[in-house]
Amino acid sequence: MTGTGEPSRAVAPRRVPPRPLPVAVDTMGGDHAPGEIVAGAVDAVREHGVRLVLVGQAPRIRRELDRYGYVGKIPIVHADEALDMGEGALASWRKPRSSIAIACHLIKQGRASALVSAGTTAGVVATSRLRLKGQQGVMRPAIAVTLPTRPRPTILLDAGATADVKAETLVQFAALGTAYAQILLGPDRPTVGLLNIGAEAGKGNKLAKRAHELLAGGNHGIEFAGNVEGHDLLSGRVDVIVTDGFTGNVALKTMEGTIGAAFTEIRDAMTASPAARMGALLQRRRLQDLRDRLDPDTYGGGVLLGLNGTVVIAHGASRARAISSACELAHRLAAGRIVERIREQVAATRTSRFGRWTHGERDGRENPERADGAAKPPAETPPPPREPAGDTVPDRKEPPAVP
Amino acid sequence: MTGTGEPSRAVAPRRVPPRPLPVAVDTMGGDHAPGEIVAGAVDAVREHGVRLVLVGQAPRIRRELDRYGYVGKIPIVHADEALDMGEGALASWRKPRSSIAIACHLIKQGRASALVSAGTTAGVVATSRLRLKGQQGVMRPAIAVTLPTRPRPTILLDAGATADVKAETLVQFAALGTAYAQILLGPDRPTVGLLNIGAEAGKGNKLAKRAHELLAGGNHGIEFAGNVEGHDLLSGRVDVIVTDGFTGNVALKTMEGTIGAAFTEIRDAMTASPAARMGALLQRRRLQDLRDRLDPDTYGGGVLLGLNGTVVIAHGASRARAISSACELAHRLAAGRIVERIREQVAATRTSRFGRWTHGERDGRENPERADGAAKPPAETPPPPREPAGDTVPDRKEPPAVP
């Protein structure tokens, strides 16, 4: 794959067949930036043919590219600033020229299809919510993560984007997860489970009970498979598991911590005696393979769904291999038109018996052309003009609950 | 150890030194009842010198005791009914003569110190809340579980007794956990962490943020160590982890499910090739030890805290060994005066700057004699007369949040 070879320049318009837009890579985020990020980017271009544009401090990026003989082969867009790994959500306001903000700007301008960053989750979420804005009709964004189940992965969302949600938001998360699973896993009707503390319908806290009612009510384009429990995260029982960002984040970190602790314990047990150590030598390769598969650095990283653009958040500790996978994933989601699919899927939840929801209208961003041809709910307000680029409108508020 | 040898009879009063009251064992609850339950009880008496009274269908219990030559050596209290493993909370109303209800009755009468059951959690919690009632001043009960951390265990609560809580309830759970940890683990000031989705104070959902404020406010007799995250469940960073019953249950089941999945994967990896199989043979014993230590059936089971009596809930799949451990634990908690300790610890949270809380008074059960000698808040209502035994007053309502 080749780029334009011109740093700090827009990607030139292409002839037919139209090539996909490049994925913007934030080279300044992550514990091992920019070295491992650029290494991963080169791998994604060389091994997987993904089109990229690298965002960050141009001289440093060029120096890293030089190691692989890739100077001029991947376009660079310069960004003065970067979010530090210690910085949280506030930095997105303080640094409008950060590499993540510039990457979002490329997406808004139609010069990039997606963003990959290994920066702090809080910083990436805040900046991209601020710059890309929420997708029309979507109440809140959610982070979807792919769990290392077999034979095919299970998608968990929300893993931490929105800590306080309403039951209606969980139904939307089910729609986001369905759209994501269709692209990532393939099935027409991915099964969706609600994370809860019991299998029966009446179980759970108020939020889970109400969400179960709404999801079980049907006619929203979601293949609802009922409640699932904590031990189903790795059982592969459903394609998508839906929960609020607080519970999802606790569950995900519990799973990761438990995998880590189990491997430490097993390593100790396997090397506790001379005979056991001998045994460990014989199994070395197999266990390393397994360790890799269950390592968050390999399977990890989340996708922020519900914004006007695809954002892939790699682990902060990501090495080249993880960045390369994240670039591939971003490319795949953009090629699968994830934003359009989410719009259709969310519209289906609103044209169902939940049509009384008014979040689409309240947002004032109701989509005038409905892909599914369903009856359009009465528009209360005309669509507002598009916001200027680089504005700093705060995150949208969730509308009050419908009584 | 010997019992009175008389079934269906009260345990006779004892000479000095007063022997501790026996632990009531529900022999009818659990997947392997009554066989494994009675086997575990015999083990607890024979190996650990725990005094017991067996509650359930007397002829069946006697038949099981006969296998070990223990007929007449452990007292039996007959109960006609038993909660089925499929029955939930409603059964506690329908079956006032169930083995769990009778065991609660023994505690209320002062004939037993504690209850051990391997019945369904929902059934045991509902029946014992109904029969034993909430302890004075305690807003909601919580299930505390002991996680298999090293070098010493971490206690997690609530693991599922109360799904919807207020921030003030979480402060009380911290008090319950502190009292429990003092008996189980020993330290004068056990450290308490709040389960959250970030280390900093401002992280989390509304509930967690508010609970952090209250706990960090200090002067409540709790050694608050700040927020902990999902991966701290097995890190051993704190002695006690506090959360609501929904999040706690999801986290616990996620941990159990992940341990199970990790062992399955590792077993597959270890036997995938002839060399690896040879290795596995050499490690067999060590890995079995580890498997046992991380098996919920060994470390598992919860303690329902906050009622007028100690209730140990063993896993439904408990075998004799787990029941024997549960009997030992119940004995230890009763000997450590867990109910009194909780009363003192909860009183300390109310005589702190949170003295404005009114749940003690609203309950109408403010304790007239204060163990800590602190200023008694003004009583709004006189203490009501004690409820008659075997009544069916519904669970107390949590008082409204203090604005």
Chai-1 contact restraints between the chains, C-beta under 6 A:
chainA,res_idxA,chainB,res_idxB,connection_type,confidence,min_distance_angstrom,max_distance_angstrom,comment,restraint_id
A,G160,B,I197,contact,1.0,0.0,6.0,A-B,restraint_1
A,A163,B,N205,contact,1.0,0.0,6.0,A-B,restraint_2
A,D164,B,N205,contact,1.0,0.0,6.0,A-B,restraint_3
A,D164,B,K206,contact,1.0,0.0,6.0,A-B,restraint_4
A,I197,B,G160,contact,1.0,0.0,6.0,A-B,restraint_5
A,I197,B,F246,contact,1.0,0.0,6.0,A-B,restraint_6
A,I197,B,N249,contact,1.0,0.0,6.0,A-B,restraint_7
A,N205,B,A163,contact,1.0,0.0,6.0,A-B,restraint_8
A,N205,B,D164,contact,1.0,0.0,6.0,A-B,restraint_9
A,N205,B,F246,contact,1.0,0.0,6.0,A-B,restraint_10
A,K206,B,D164,contact,1.0,0.0,6.0,A-B,restraint_11
A,E229,B,K253,contact,1.0,0.0,6.0,A-B,restraint_12
A,G230,B,V250,contact,1.0,0.0,6.0,A-B,restraint_13
A,G230,B,K253,contact,1.0,0.0,6.0,A-B,restraint_14
A,G230,B,T254,contact,1.0,0.0,6.0,A-B,restraint_15
A,G230,B,G257,contact,1.0,0.0,6.0,A-B,restraint_16
A,H231,B,K253,contact,1.0,0.0,6.0,A-B,restraint_17
A,H231,B,E256,contact,1.0,0.0,6.0,A-B,restraint_18
A,H231,B,G257,contact,1.0,0.0,6.0,A-B,restraint_19
A,L233,B,T254,contact,1.0,0.0,6.0,A-B,restraint_20
A,L234,B,G257,contact,1.0,0.0,6.0,A-B,restraint_21
A,L234,B,T258,contact,1.0,0.0,6.0,A-B,restraint_22
A,L234,B,A261,contact,1.0,0.0,6.0,A-B,restraint_23
A,F246,B,I197,contact,1.0,0.0,6.0,A-B,restraint_24
A,F246,B,N205,contact,1.0,0.0,6.0,A-B,restraint_25
A,T247,B,T247,contact,1.0,0.0,6.0,A-B,restraint_26
A,T247,B,V250,contact,1.0,0.0,6.0,A-B,restraint_27
A,N249,B,I197,contact,1.0,0.0,6.0,A-B,restraint_28
A,V250,B,G230,contact,1.0,0.0,6.0,A-B,restraint_29
A,V250,B,T247,contact,1.0,0.0,6.0,A-B,restraint_30
A,V250,B,A251,contact,1.0,0.0,6.0,A-B,restraint_31
A,A251,B,V250,contact,1.0,0.0,6.0,A-B,restraint_32
A,A251,B,T254,contact,1.0,0.0,6.0,A-B,restraint_33
A,K253,B,E229,contact,1.0,0.0,6.0,A-B,restraint_34
A,K253,B,G230,contact,1.0,0.0,6.0,A-B,restraint_35
A,K253,B,H231,contact,1.0,0.0,6.0,A-B,restraint_36
A,T254,B,G230,contact,1.0,0.0,6.0,A-B,restraint_37
A,T254,B,L233,contact,1.0,0.0,6.0,A-B,restraint_38
A,T254,B,A251,contact,1.0,0.0,6.0,A-B,restraint_39
A,T254,B,T254,contact,1.0,0.0,6.0,A-B,restraint_40
A,T254,B,M255,contact,1.0,0.0,6.0,A-B,restraint_41
A,M255,B,T254,contact,1.0,0.0,6.0,A-B,restraint_42
A,M255,B,T258,contact,1.0,0.0,6.0,A-B,restraint_43
A,E256,B,H231,contact,1.0,0.0,6.0,A-B,restraint_44
A,G257,B,G230,contact,1.0,0.0,6.0,A-B,restraint_45
A,G257,B,H231,contact,1.0,0.0,6.0,A-B,restraint_46
A,G257,B,L234,contact,1.0,0.0,6.0,A-B,restraint_47
A,T258,B,L234,contact,1.0,0.0,6.0,A-B,restraint_48
A,T258,B,M255,contact,1.0,0.0,6.0,A-B,restraint_49
A,T258,B,T258,contact,1.0,0.0,6.0,A-B,restraint_50
A,I259,B,A262,contact,1.0,0.0,6.0,A-B,restraint_51
A,A261,B,L234,contact,1.0,0.0,6.0,A-B,restraint_52
A,A262,B,I259,contact,1.0,0.0,6.0,A-B,restraint_53
A,A262,B,A262,contact,1.0,0.0,6.0,A-B,restraint_54
A,E265,B,L290,contact,1.0,0.0,6.0,A-B,restraint_55
A,A269,B,R286,contact,1.0,0.0,6.0,A-B,restraint_56
A,A269,B,L287,contact,1.0,0.0,6.0,A-B,restraint_57
A,A269,B,L290,contact,1.0,0.0,6.0,A-B,restraint_58
A,M270,B,Q283,contact,1.0,0.0,6.0,A-B,restraint_59
A,A272,B,R286,contact,1.0,0.0,6.0,A-B,restraint_60
A,A275,B,L282,contact,1.0,0.0,6.0,A-B,restraint_61
A,A276,B,L282,contact,1.0,0.0,6.0,A-B,restraint_62
A,A276,B,Q283,contact,1.0,0.0,6.0,A-B,restraint_63
A,A276,B,R286,contact,1.0,0.0,6.0,A-B,restraint_64
A,M278,B,L282,contact,1.0,0.0,6.0,A-B,restraint_65
A,G279,B,G279,contact,1.0,0.0,6.0,A-B,restraint_66
A,G279,B,L282,contact,1.0,0.0,6.0,A-B,restraint_67
A,G279,B,Q283,contact,1.0,0.0,6.0,A-B,restraint_68
A,L282,B,A275,contact,1.0,0.0,6.0,A-B,restraint_69
A,L282,B,A276,contact,1.0,0.0,6.0,A-B,restraint_70
A,L282,B,M278,contact,1.0,0.0,6.0,A-B,restraint_71
A,L282,B,G279,contact,1.0,0.0,6.0,A-B,restraint_72
A,Q283,B,M270,contact,1.0,0.0,6.0,A-B,restraint_73
A,Q283,B,A276,contact,1.0,0.0,6.0,A-B,restraint_74
A,Q283,B,G279,contact,1.0,0.0,6.0,A-B,restraint_75
A,R286,B,A269,contact,1.0,0.0,6.0,A-B,restraint_76
A,R286,B,A272,contact,1.0,0.0,6.0,A-B,restraint_77
A,R286,B,A276,contact,1.0,0.0,6.0,A-B,restraint_78
A,L287,B,A269,contact,1.0,0.0,6.0,A-B,restraint_79
A,L290,B,E265,contact,1.0,0.0,6.0,A-B,restraint_80
A,L290,B,A269,contact,1.0,0.0,6.0,A-B,restraint_81
